[in-house]
């Protein structure tokens, strides 16, 4: 086989030699396509596997950890939640609308494939410098695509994040997370049980879209790639997905399905190989039976990533019943093959086997690399000159920076209240939905602090996990588990590889400390165009729980004259990375000081005391402190024309980041009780002021309340247009 | 007397369950779910045509659903004086059938809009009789085609016959203008001439439970029941 053809398929010559040595024969072009699809990073994690294995993935509430379509956590009383995050970065740069829409479609299929009904989505999106037309186009297209798909299928979007940083100029990121509710005795897996079981194809017809999508997602871009790669982007149809979802959930609740796997990345190839591997069986599939949109060659059928398709295994006697349910939902359905005992993946076309491979070489012999990596150097200590900064310019700076502004322009394009169970909508510290027909609630948040991680990948990652944790705690949710989406540049650069290795290690440490296992995830490497890598962006999605929605604490002010209490430690002006970047415009990563050491004891102590005072009904509202410091937290807490009047000794501390930092408001009459509890638990706190009406005053400086509100709420839209 | 009601489900409806929950919580009678391919509706007091993307909004929002089998009997139901409430896509479907005047075109800003909006009563009907004049209701909207449009003679007809049920208005701590989507005369919901059919873009079935951000949506069904 010629070397160019091998390289075009994203395989190295060494990888090809392994295959050749094993098979002792030449490969058909279809077989080469299969290895191309299965041996890229997106499908086999060849670069990251060694490190991902070290993550904690189990505890007494984990029903399903990584390795299935989604992770599942036990909520007791037969309730479970399935959740996962997945990236659609490369397609969303090439074709933002369809790329992001199909990202949402794909993650929803991962959820309902397991028998779970999706109840919420979140999205974590990142873009470059907003002053370019390209970024504006990407932002508009991505938000439109996410909204279009989720709104149509009718799953509420309850939160996420949207960040701008010039490192994403040529590689924007789109990570979509979905959460589903499942009955624990009705979970479906991809593993087939019956030899002779029928393999059935359910959903949209197969077309040319998305051919080689998975291998595209595992390659570095060059600038002229955009037009050339556009045909590799899938096109979504949320209406079809809605029908598919209802049809599949009905089949599963009727007990007619034995196993199910969605056709996501690498389409029918990866779904059938996955089934064979999980069940330690073989599959025999007749490609002539696949419903087609247009004439396709066997090679194209195998690698198509057409959307809204499922593969299922059923017992032969259920065939007619399955057919009639799917007919009602107007969904294409075809028996395309059967489960065999050969442990081989066989695809035939026109009475000829075009692929005949042992399952184990595709899956078990997939390459695994231990790439070289560098550890970042120790940092010098800088003392920054901040004499030019006063409170007024710091406030102005924040309101000219997209990363601090309210993003209703984004989330108002999403339906966040469909399904009628939404308790907290986007724009709050976490989104919260109620489990239908119960009092239980699930909250979720996505987070990443790329700047922290660039400064120190390990600690930066730990701070990211802690921030998610605080996002949930401040609403009185108990964080349960994590899904992760590791977005990095090319691992062939040992510095980047260092970021991957160390941030996974940080994730391991913090997840172990906090007992929040990682139950699902996704890796997206090569987010790099020529020599411009993205900042390391390992996004995590965290879910939290409370058994009664009435216990949820508001993130916004509730009453005038409530006292405002601050707990946590400031990272101070020299060690707050976002403060330095955004107020002092420190740009070079080498200029930042080392991140302050993580203080798990303090974090845990504060969390414990918060749960305690929530239980005693002593808190009227609470929010955590992150980028933008105490000031931005207070701004986020405004509603119903409430304002605030505060005093903090060091003015920079108003804008700095915090460890274990929270703002809470309490009724004046409860101050004594709060004081007692804090003193008993040795909690350092400051009573910084009180909630007012229509006024903002900081360290005795009065601000124009309506101007601040207007800037915060409306500047985002002004800046992006 | 018990109040019987039904919700029609089309392929792509996604607020049908929400409407069923709304009816079950606030009415005392049987609540039925009817598939669009049925020939006839059961004998009920109220039919909700729910929100969503019936038939994927292909062709035009509501256009395909307006040709479904069940629609003939929905028209019969309306002729007999039965109540019909079309919410969001349901409003679009009722307009496409011709049971309500005007049309819902794309929002003025050309973007989907999902947020709380504020509405108040314009003219009285059975659907809003418990709502006071100038009382502001907070109810979510979620639509891409909610911009109510009609020609001058239809608009005059709507006013002359007092058929405008709800109009958008300003709320407190809201940075938005009253008219969120470009609708003529801020129209958020209209009735037919006999006032037994209401079409509205806001979703009352998302604003009635104690964990919702507002409970104002109750007032519409409670008005009907009063």
Contacts between the chains, C-beta under 8 A, distances in Angstrom:
chain1	res1	chain2	res2	distance
A	144	B	111	7.6
A	144	B	112	7.9
A	147	B	112	5.1
A	147	B	114	7.8
A	148	B	112	7.5
A	151	B	53	7.6
A	151	B	112	5.9
A	151	B	114	7.2
A	151	B	142	6.9
A	151	B	144	7.7
A	152	B	12	7.5
A	152	B	14	7.8
A	152	B	53	4.4
A	152	B	56	6.8
A	152	B	57	7.3
A	153	B	14	6.9
A	154	B	14	2.6
A	154	B	15	7.1
A	154	B	52	6.1
A	154	B	53	7.6
A	237	B	56	7.1
A	238	B	53	7.4
A	238	B	56	7.2
A	239	B	11	7.6
A	239	B	12	5.3
A	239	B	53	6.2
A	239	B	55	7.0
A	239	B	56	2.7
A	239	B	57	7.7
A	239	B	58	7.2
A	240	B	56	7.6
A	242	B	11	7.6
A	242	B	12	5.7
A	242	B	14	6.9
A	242	B	53	7.5
A	242	B	56	7.9
A	243	B	11	5.9
A	243	B	12	7.5
A	329	B	11	7.1
A	330	B	11	6.5
A	408	B	115	7.1
A	411	B	114	7.6
A	412	B	111	7.9
A	412	B	113	6.0
A	412	B	114	5.7
A	412	B	115	4.8
A	413	B	111	5.5
A	413	B	112	4.9
A	413	B	113	7.5
A	413	B	114	6.9
A	414	B	112	7.5
A	414	B	114	5.5
A	415	B	112	7.5
A	415	B	114	4.4
A	415	B	142	4.1
A	416	B	114	5.8
A	417	B	114	7.2
A	417	B	140	4.6
A	417	B	142	6.6
A	417	B	203	7.1
A	417	B	206	4.6
A	417	B	212	8.0
A	418	B	14	6.0
A	418	B	15	6.4
A	418	B	18	7.2
A	418	B	51	7.8
A	418	B	142	6.4
A	418	B	206	7.6
A	419	B	14	8.0
A	419	B	17	7.3
A	419	B	18	6.5
A	420	B	17	7.5
A	420	B	18	4.1
A	420	B	21	5.9
A	420	B	22	7.7
A	420	B	205	6.4
A	420	B	206	5.5
A	420	B	209	7.4
A	420	B	212	7.8
A	422	B	206	8.0
A	422	B	212	7.9
A	423	B	211	5.0
A	425	B	213	7.4
A	434	B	211	6.2
A	549	B	211	5.0
A	639	B	173	6.0
A	640	B	172	6.6
A	640	B	173	5.2
A	641	B	172	6.8
A	641	B	173	5.4
A	709	B	175	7.3
A	710	B	175	6.8
A	713	B	175	4.4
A	714	B	175	6.0
